[in-house]
Amino acid sequence: MQHDEKTNKLLTEALDKLELAINEIIRRENSKEKYNISKLGRAIGLITEFQKQTFPKKTKLKSSSPTDLASTPILTERQKEKIAKLTKDEVNNIDKLLLKNITPQWQKVAKIVGISMFSSPLKIKDIPDIYYAQRIEKMAKKGIIESQGNLQSMRHSEVRTINKK
């Protein structure tokens, strides 16, 4: 049993590091040209799926500490200006893209944001990852998708499509 706990802990640490890598890539300018972030997203998905099958008792997402919340980035004035210029159609297209990448399995918001931003056929430039996460939060509040964890922090929240029974 102790071996299983250690393995599960190592997998969880690997997931955390992959998510940090995705967030770092997202924040860099022109990183889309250097990295194929969707491969990192798929790696996270594969590890998560393996972990869920091997260790069915999924621990609750840890709540964000005040330190985590303090490190949650806020929009700059320039970013707010860019977002304010988005048309209603562009916002709807972002939402559709995000929904396309949300599955019935729980996935980290950071993963969905990263995959959506870098696999996007939309030609919307300079819209930050924070905005995509905010759109996911709005969809969760409207009941369009399910969420768990702290949606103010992409790394500490997960979403999935609503499972209709």
NORQUI-V677733 format. One record per residue. N is the residue number from 1. RES is the residue in three letters. PHI is phi in degrees with one decimal (NA if undefined). OMEGA is omega in whole degrees, -180 to 180 (* if undefined). Layout:
# NORQUI-V677733
N_RES_PHI_OMEGA / N_RES_PHI_OMEGA
This chain:
# NORQUI-V677733
1_MET_NA_-179 / 2_GLN_-63.6_178 / 3_HIS_-62.9_178 / 4_ASP_-61.6_180 / 5_GLU_-63.5_180 / 6_LYS_-66.0_179 / 7_THR_-61.3_179 / 8_ASN_-61.4_179 / 9_LYS_-64.0_179 / 10_LEU_-64.1_177 / 11_LEU_-63.2_179 / 12_THR_-62.9_177 / 13_GLU_-63.6_178 / 14_ALA_-62.5_178 / 15_LEU_-60.8_179 / 16_ASP_-59.8_-179 / 17_LYS_-68.3_177 / 18_LEU_-63.4_179 / 19_GLU_-65.2_176 / 20_LEU_-62.2_179 / 21_ALA_-63.2_179 / 22_ILE_-60.7_-180 / 23_ASN_-61.0_179 / 24_GLU_-64.8_180 / 25_ILE_-63.7_-179 / 26_ILE_-59.9_-176 / 27_ARG_-74.2_180 / 28_ARG_-78.7_175 / 29_GLU_-76.1_177 / 30_ASN_58.3_-179 / 31_SER_-71.4_180 / 32_LYS_-58.7_-179 / 33_GLU_-72.3_-175 / 34_LYS_-93.0_-172 / 35_TYR_-129.1_172 / 36_ASN_-103.3_-173 / 37_ILE_-65.3_-180 / 38_SER_-63.5_177 / 39_LYS_-68.0_175 / 40_LEU_-65.0_178 / 41_GLY_-60.8_178 / 42_ARG_-65.3_178 / 43_ALA_-61.0_178 / 44_ILE_-60.8_-180 / 45_GLY_-61.7_-180 / 46_LEU_-65.7_179 / 47_ILE_-64.0_180 / 48_THR_-61.4_-180 / 49_GLU_-63.4_177 / 50_PHE_-59.7_-178 / 51_GLN_-63.0_-179 / 52_LYS_-66.8_180 / 53_GLN_-73.2_-176 / 54_THR_-82.0_-178 / 55_PHE_-124.5_-172 / 56_PRO_-59.3_178 / 57_LYS_-77.5_180 / 58_LYS_-86.5_178 / 59_THR_-71.7_178 / 60_LYS_-63.0_175 / 61_LEU_-63.6_180 / 62_LYS_-72.2_177 / 63_SER_-71.5_179 / 64_SER_-73.2_175 / 65_SER_-80.9_176 / 66_PRO_-54.9_178 / 67_THR_-64.6_178 / 68_ASP_-61.1_-179 / 69_LEU_-64.5_180 / 70_ALA_-65.9_-178 / 71_SER_-86.5_177 / 72_THR_-65.7_-176 / 73_PRO_-68.0_175 / 74_ILE_-113.9_-178 / 75_LEU_-71.2_175 / 76_THR_-80.3_178 / 77_GLU_-61.2_179 / 78_ARG_-61.0_179 / 79_GLN_-64.7_178 / 80_LYS_-60.6_178 / 81_GLU_-64.0_178 / 82_LYS_-60.4_-179 / 83_ILE_-64.9_-180 / 84_ALA_-63.1_-179 / 85_LYS_-84.1_179 / 86_LEU_-65.3_176 / 87_THR_-81.1_178 / 88_LYS_-61.0_178 / 89_ASP_-63.2_179 / 90_GLU_-64.6_178 / 91_VAL_-63.2_178 / 92_ASN_-61.3_179 / 93_ASN_-67.0_176 / 94_ILE_-63.1_179 / 95_ASP_-60.4_179 / 96_LYS_-62.4_179 / 97_LEU_-63.2_178 / 98_LEU_-61.1_-179 / 99_LEU_-61.2_179 / 100_LYS_-62.5_-177 / 101_ASN_-93.8_178 / 102_ILE_-93.2_-176 / 103_THR_-112.8_176 / 104_PRO_-69.4_178 / 105_GLN_-91.2_177 / 106_TRP_-62.0_177 / 107_GLN_-137.4_177 / 108_LYS_-63.4_178 / 109_VAL_-61.6_179 / 110_ALA_-58.4_179 / 111_LYS_-64.9_-178 / 112_ILE_-63.4_179 / 113_VAL_-62.0_-179 / 114_GLY_-60.7_180 / 115_ILE_-63.0_-178 / 116_SER_-64.6_-178 / 117_MET_-65.9_-172 / 118_PHE_-95.8_176 / 119_SER_-109.3_-174 / 120_SER_-71.7_172 / 121_PRO_-80.4_180 / 122_LEU_-69.8_-180 / 123_LYS_-106.7_180 / 124_ILE_-102.8_-176 / 125_LYS_-99.3_172 / 126_ASP_61.9_173 / 127_ILE_-97.3_-172 / 128_PRO_-75.0_178 / 129_ASP_-58.6_-180 / 130_ILE_-58.7_-179 / 131_TYR_-65.0_178 / 132_TYR_-59.7_178 / 133_ALA_-63.6_178 / 134_GLN_-64.5_178 / 135_ARG_-65.0_177 / 136_ILE_-63.1_179 / 137_GLU_-60.6_179 / 138_LYS_-63.1_179 / 139_MET_-63.2_179 / 140_ALA_-66.7_179 / 141_LYS_-65.0_178 / 142_LYS_-79.9_180 / 143_GLY_83.0_179 / 144_ILE_-76.9_178 / 145_ILE_-134.8_176 / 146_GLU_-96.6_178 / 147_SER_-139.1_172 / 148_GLN_-147.7_-178 / 149_GLY_90.9_-177 / 150_ASN_-98.7_-178 / 151_LEU_-68.1_175 / 152_GLN_-74.9_-179 / 153_SER_-128.8_-177 / 154_MET_-57.2_-177 / 155_ARG_-77.0_-176 / 156_HIS_-115.3_178 / 157_SER_-145.2_179 / 158_GLU_-134.6_177 / 159_VAL_-138.4_174 / 160_ARG_-156.2_175 / 161_THR_-69.5_180 / 162_ILE_-75.1_-180 / 163_ASN_-80.4_179 / 164_LYS_-92.0_-176 / 165_LYS_-96.1_*
